[in-house]
């Protein structure tokens, strides 16, 4: 008898919980939607424009000078005669959400939804376009690999690079400095924080450049890349774990990929180990 009563009470309790959950769902109404909007583009220079025209680019005809002039608004600043790198963020729709409570309360928000785009243009020895290909952030490392291979770094003296450092689980953004040399990879977090990360490692311990999907941001200038190392950085003065998350321009990504290929032993001839997910 006691067991049957307990079973009935348990069933009644579960039924009551289900009823309360259903009541909450009924009294908290919400709407989520998307709305087409006029297209807008943001460029690395900070300019907002309606669109960018790539239709003028013709293989075997368009010259480097034409590309540099007509696409100067999306020019990332890569220095080299063989390639042009462009970047932007664009939006042609907006998202919105409205939540309504029981007694006329309502909260909502909305705004444009942005995504990033990139352009790789390759020129032949005469300075004429031989390849032109837009690509998404998921393909950044794949498309920049030939650019890095064609951009060897002079290693006679250390190269200093100013970057943004995504620190900790809260992904706070801080200024930082890299110093790249043939023998060492040096990192220093800048600013007035009480505890700043700083470490130096043999250059060969930079093992991999990765572009995780979770770190992609719709920014017209920067991408976020993850640098992997052979040891826990906490033990040498860096953050916990074996990686750094850095906010970089496309030319900076090219520099780090080229650097890694020169100071490490790649897994395949002529290639640096990279990942894109």
C-alpha positions in Angstrom: 0.0 0.0 0.0 2.8 2.4 1.0 4.6 1.8 -2.3 1.4 2.4 -4.4 0.8 5.7 -2.5 4.4 6.7 -3.1 4.1 5.9 -6.8 0.9 8.0 -7.1 2.5 10.9 -5.3 5.5 10.7 -7.7 3.3 10.7 -10.7 1.3 13.6 -9.4 4.5 15.6 -8.7 5.8 14.9 -12.3 2.4 16.0 -13.7 2.5 19.2 -11.7 6.0 20.0 -12.9 4.9 19.4 -16.5 1.9 21.6 -16.0 4.1 24.4 -14.6 6.5 24.1 -17.5 3.7 24.3 -20.0 2.2 27.4 -18.2 5.5 29.2 -18.4 5.8 28.4 -22.1 2.3 29.7 -22.6 2.9 33.0 -20.7 6.4 33.8 -22.2 5.7 34.4 -25.8 8.6 35.2 -28.2 9.3 36.1 -31.8 12.5 35.7 -33.7 12.8 36.9 -37.3 15.0 38.1 -40.1 14.5 41.0 -42.5 16.2 41.7 -45.8 18.0 45.0 -45.8 19.9 47.1 -48.4 23.4 45.7 -48.8 26.2 47.4 -46.9 30.0 46.7 -46.8 32.6 47.7 -44.3 36.2 47.9 -45.4 39.6 47.7 -43.6 39.9 51.5 -43.8 36.7 51.9 -41.7 34.6 53.1 -44.7 31.0 51.8 -45.1 30.0 51.4 -48.8 27.0 49.9 -50.7 29.0 47.3 -52.6 32.3 46.4 -54.2 32.6 45.6 -57.9 34.8 42.6 -58.8 33.4 42.1 -62.3 36.2 44.2 -63.9 38.8 41.4 -63.1 39.5 39.3 -66.1 42.2 36.6 -66.2 44.9 37.4 -68.6 43.8 41.0 -69.1 43.5 43.0 -65.8 46.7 44.5 -64.5 48.1 44.7 -61.0 47.8 48.5 -61.2 44.1 48.3 -62.0 43.4 45.9 -59.2 45.3 48.1 -56.7 43.5 51.2 -57.8 39.9 49.9 -58.1 40.1 47.7 -54.9 42.0 50.1 -52.7 39.1 50.3 -50.2 39.4 46.6 -49.4 43.2 46.4 -49.6 44.6 44.7 -46.5 48.1 46.2 -46.9 49.9 43.1 -48.1 53.2 44.1 -49.6 54.3 42.0 -52.7 54.0 42.0 -56.4 52.7 38.5 -56.8 49.5 38.7 -54.8 46.7 41.1 -53.7 44.8 40.4 -50.6 41.4 42.1 -49.9 39.0 41.8 -47.0 35.6 43.2 -46.0 32.5 42.5 -44.0 29.0 42.6 -45.6 25.4 42.6 -44.5 22.2 42.3 -46.5 19.8 41.3 -43.8 19.0 41.9 -40.1 17.8 39.8 -37.2 15.4 40.7 -34.4 13.9 39.1 -31.3 11.0 40.1 -29.1 10.0 38.4 -25.8 6.6 39.2 -24.3 5.6 38.4 -20.7 2.2 38.1 -19.0 1.4 41.7 -18.2 2.4 43.7 -21.3 6.1 43.5 -20.6 8.2 43.2 -23.7 11.9 43.3 -24.5 13.5 43.1 -27.8 16.5 43.9 -29.9 17.9 43.7 -33.4 20.5 44.8 -35.8 22.4 43.9 -39.0 23.9 40.5 -39.3 27.5 40.7 -40.7 29.8 38.2 -42.4 33.4 38.5 -43.6 34.7 38.0 -47.0 38.2 37.8 -48.5 39.8 38.1 -52.0 43.0 36.6 -53.3 44.3 37.8 -56.6 47.5 36.4 -58.1 49.5 38.0 -60.9 51.9 36.5 -63.4 55.5 37.8 -64.0 54.1 40.5 -66.3 51.8 41.8 -63.6 48.6 40.5 -65.2 45.9 38.6 -63.3 46.2 34.8 -63.5 43.9 33.9 -60.6 41.2 35.6 -58.7 39.2 33.9 -56.0 37.0 35.2 -53.2 37.0 33.0 -50.0 35.4 32.7 -46.6 37.1 32.8 -43.2 36.9 29.0 -43.0 39.3 28.8 -46.0 41.8 31.5 -44.8 44.7 29.2 -44.1 44.2 27.2 -47.2 44.2 30.2 -49.5 47.0 32.0 -47.7 49.4 29.0 -47.8 50.7 29.8 -51.4 51.0 33.5 -50.4 53.1 32.5 -47.3 55.2 30.2 -49.5 55.9 33.1 -51.9 56.7 35.5 -49.0 59.9 34.3 -47.3 61.0 36.3 -44.3 64.5 37.8 -43.9 65.7 36.1 -40.7 69.0 38.1 -40.4 67.4 40.3 -37.7 64.4 39.8 -35.4 61.0 40.9 -36.7 58.7 42.7 -34.2 54.9 42.5 -34.7 52.1 44.3 -32.8 49.1 42.1 -32.3 45.9 41.8 -30.2 45.8 39.0 -27.7 42.6 37.2 -26.7 43.2 36.3 -23.1 41.5 33.8 -20.8 38.1 32.1 -20.9 36.4 35.6 -21.1 38.3 36.4 -24.2 39.4 39.8 -23.1 41.4 41.7 -25.7 44.8 43.2 -24.9 47.7 44.6 -26.9 50.7 42.3 -27.2 54.0 42.1 -29.0 55.6 39.2 -30.9 59.4 39.1 -31.6 60.2 36.5 -34.3 63.8 35.4 -34.8 65.5 32.4 -36.3 66.1 30.9 -32.8 63.3 32.2 -30.6 59.6 33.1 -30.5 59.0 35.8 -27.9 55.6 37.0 -26.7 54.8 39.9 -24.4 51.4 41.1 -23.2 51.3 44.9 -23.0 49.3 47.2 -20.8 48.9 48.0 -17.1 47.4 44.7 -15.9 48.8 43.4 -12.7 49.6 40.0 -14.2 50.8 40.0 -17.8 51.8 37.0 -19.8 55.3 36.9 -21.2 57.4 34.0 -22.4 60.2 33.0 -24.8 60.4 29.6 -26.5 62.7 28.0 -29.1 61.2 28.9 -32.5 60.9 25.3 -33.5 58.2 24.8 -30.7 55.7 26.8 -32.7 53.9 23.7 -34.1 50.7 24.7 -35.8 48.5 27.6 -37.0 44.8 26.9 -36.6 41.6 28.8 -37.5 38.9 27.4 -35.2 35.3 28.0 -36.3 34.4 29.1 -32.7 36.8 32.1 -33.0 35.6 33.5 -36.3 34.4 37.1 -36.2 32.7 39.2 -38.9 35.4 41.9 -38.9 36.5 43.8 -42.0 40.1 44.0 -40.8 41.0 41.2 -38.4 40.8 37.4 -38.1 41.4 35.3 -35.0 44.1 32.6 -35.3 45.3 30.1 -32.8 49.0 29.3 -32.5 49.9 25.9 -31.1 53.1 25.2 -29.2 54.9 22.0 -28.1 54.6 22.7 -24.3 52.2 24.2 -21.7 52.9 27.9 -21.9 51.9 28.4 -18.2 55.3 26.8 -17.3 57.3 29.5 -19.1 55.2 32.6 -18.1 52.4 32.4 -20.6 48.7 31.4 -20.4 47.4 28.0 -19.3 47.5 25.5 -22.2 49.6 25.0 -25.3 48.1 27.8 -27.5 47.7 31.5 -28.0 44.6 33.2 -29.6 45.6 36.3 -31.6 43.7 38.8 -33.5 45.6 39.4 -36.8 45.3 41.1 -40.1 45.7 38.9 -43.2 49.3 40.1 -43.9 50.1 39.2 -40.3 48.7 35.7 -40.8 50.9 35.4 -43.9 53.9 36.5 -41.9 53.3 33.9 -39.1 52.7 31.1 -41.6 55.9 32.0 -43.5 57.8 32.2 -40.2 56.5 28.8 -39.0 57.4 27.1 -42.3 61.0 28.5 -42.0 61.7 27.6 -38.4 59.9 24.2 -38.1 60.2 20.9 -40.0 56.9 20.7 -41.9 55.1 17.4 -42.2 55.0 17.7 -46.0 57.7 19.2 -48.2 57.2 22.9 -48.7 54.2 23.2 -46.4 53.5 24.4 -42.9 51.1 22.3 -40.8 47.8 24.3 -40.6 44.2 23.4 -39.7 40.9 25.0 -40.6 37.6 23.7 -39.2 
